[in-house]
Structures are given as C-alpha cells and as structure tokens.
Amino acid sequence: MESEPKPFTQISQEKNKHTKIEEKPIKTNMNEEIKSTINKVKQSRNISLEQLKLLLEINDDEDVRFIREEAVKVCQKTYGNQVLIRGLIEFTNFCKNDCYYCGIRRSNSQADRYRLTKEQMLDCCASGYELGFRTFVLQGGEDGYFTDDKICDLVSAIKEKYPDCAVTLSIGEKSKESYQTYFNAGAERYLLRHETAEPEHYQKLHPDSMSLENRKRCLFDLKEIGYQVGSGFMVGSLNKIWPWKITDTELINGVPFDIEKNVLPGTFEQATGSDPLIWQAILMCIIGILLIWGVEKLAVVLKK
Ligand code: SF4
C-alpha cells in the first residue's frame, strides 16, 4: 500500500457540508458479510477482486449508506473538514505522443506550443507559496526538451527553496531509472492516469506506439519506488458512451464479472427485445457535434 499522505497546508478551514451524514440508527439485519468485508478492507487498506465484486453488487439502501458512512469516517480521519488545493504549473504543452483525444497531441498543428523557463516556474512557486500553496505539481506533455537532468534540476530547485512543500510530477511514461532519479531529487508524488483497464479500449484511444502494458508497468514502478501515486480512469470516450450495449459474464482471475459489450443496434434489439431508438440516438449525436463546434467557435471569438 502507499504510505500515509503527508500533511498538506490547510488552505481553508471551511466546513465541508457535503460530507455531513445524517445520523440514523443502522438497521440490525444488515448483511453481516458486507459489514465484515468493509472492516477487512479498512484494516488491510487493500481489496481483493471477490470483495470488490461483492461491494459493487450491493443494491440495498441501508448497506450503501453504511459504506458511505465508513468512507466518510476514513476521509475525515485523514483530511478533516478541509479543502485541500495544489498549485498546478503547466510548464510545457509539447508532447511526443499522439493520444487521439488530446488537444496537445503531436499531430495537432493548431495548438499554440509553449515551454516555461526555470525562472518562470520558480516565479509561479513564489506566488503560490505566498498564497498558501504547499504542493506544487509540475505537469506537461512528454517533451524531450525536458531531459531527466532538467527535471531533476527543477525539482531540487523547488525543494531547496520550499523544503516544506511537496513536489508532484505529471510528465507521463518514463523508464524506472528516470522515475528513481526524480524521486532522489525530491519528487514525492506522481500523477499518471491509467485511463482504462481494457486493452482494446486503450488501443482505441492511443496509437500503436503506446500500450496499456507499459502504462501499468509505469504505475507499478512508481509505487515500488515509493511515490504517492495518483491515477484514475477516463470517462466519456465514444467507446464508452456507445448507446447499444449488452452484458456478458466474463471470468477475471477466476471471479465472474458482468462486462458490458458494445453491439450494433440490430444485435441490441435481438438480444434485449428493446427498441434501439436509432433516430433519437442520431439526433443526440448531431446535437452533441453542434455543441462542440459552437463552443469552439465561441472560444475563437472570445480569444479575439
Ligand atoms: S501523453 Fe498526455 S499530453 Fe501527450 S498526447 Fe497523450 S494525453 Fe496528451
């Protein structure tokens, strides 16, 4: 497991009203298996596939409420009722990769490219520090200009000036040796989304030069080195919002999971007996495209 998060600076003492849960007695006949699973997960700070499946399949309101209450307790124990903020420094939008969904992908000739200098980045940190930020995130594309030496130089400069601040890196896939060098220079945290856990979905979002295997290798390397690793998946890709889906059961490491599969409207109708609402789907698609087009046009007008 990752180590305990280091304390952040308290930027705001404001009470987070959303985390307040109305106190109600928990019903006595609550599923004991769920209760004991939650306790085991809490104690071990880890979860097995079987436990995950059990929790994902809960549909009883009381059980869901119990899980939420336990989650809020853990969250409040770690962070309290605070809003925690980080200073994000987007220092380069050059990238050697060509992820299909990304605005700064290599092949987008319309992007205005920039790189910040070391001085500009340190200026950002100075302003941020004065405002109360105690975590700086250096984020950018996979830009060959910023060699390992340059990254280490930046990290050490920030740590030297602001030893009470955490430095997070978000600069993509690197070798384990590079990750180790940044860590030795003082970087403590790393952000790297895995985006999706399905290899076919991953390939639909990236060119052949990139692979889910390598992304996972990076995440495991980071964890092994000792970084606090931030990851996550991506929502909203076409593959995921495809409206016609059927559910199939698949074994994952021996545990049966219900997996959604995209199918053509005809197959959907055959399998479910439901109307695939083709015209409505096409209409929504056109509205979506017009919306994106309109927003882009508006952005150009506002920029002028
Ligand atoms: S690696 Fe990151 S910055 Fe580069 S194209 Fe992919 S998503 Fe965009």
Boltz pocket constraint, residues with backbone or C-beta under 6 A from the ligand:
constraints:
  - pocket:
      binder: B
      contacts: [[A, 94], [A, 95], [A, 96], [A, 97], [A, 98], [A, 99], [A, 102], [A, 103], [A, 104], [A, 105], [A, 106], [A, 140], [A, 141], [A, 142], [A, 172]]
      max_distance: 6.0
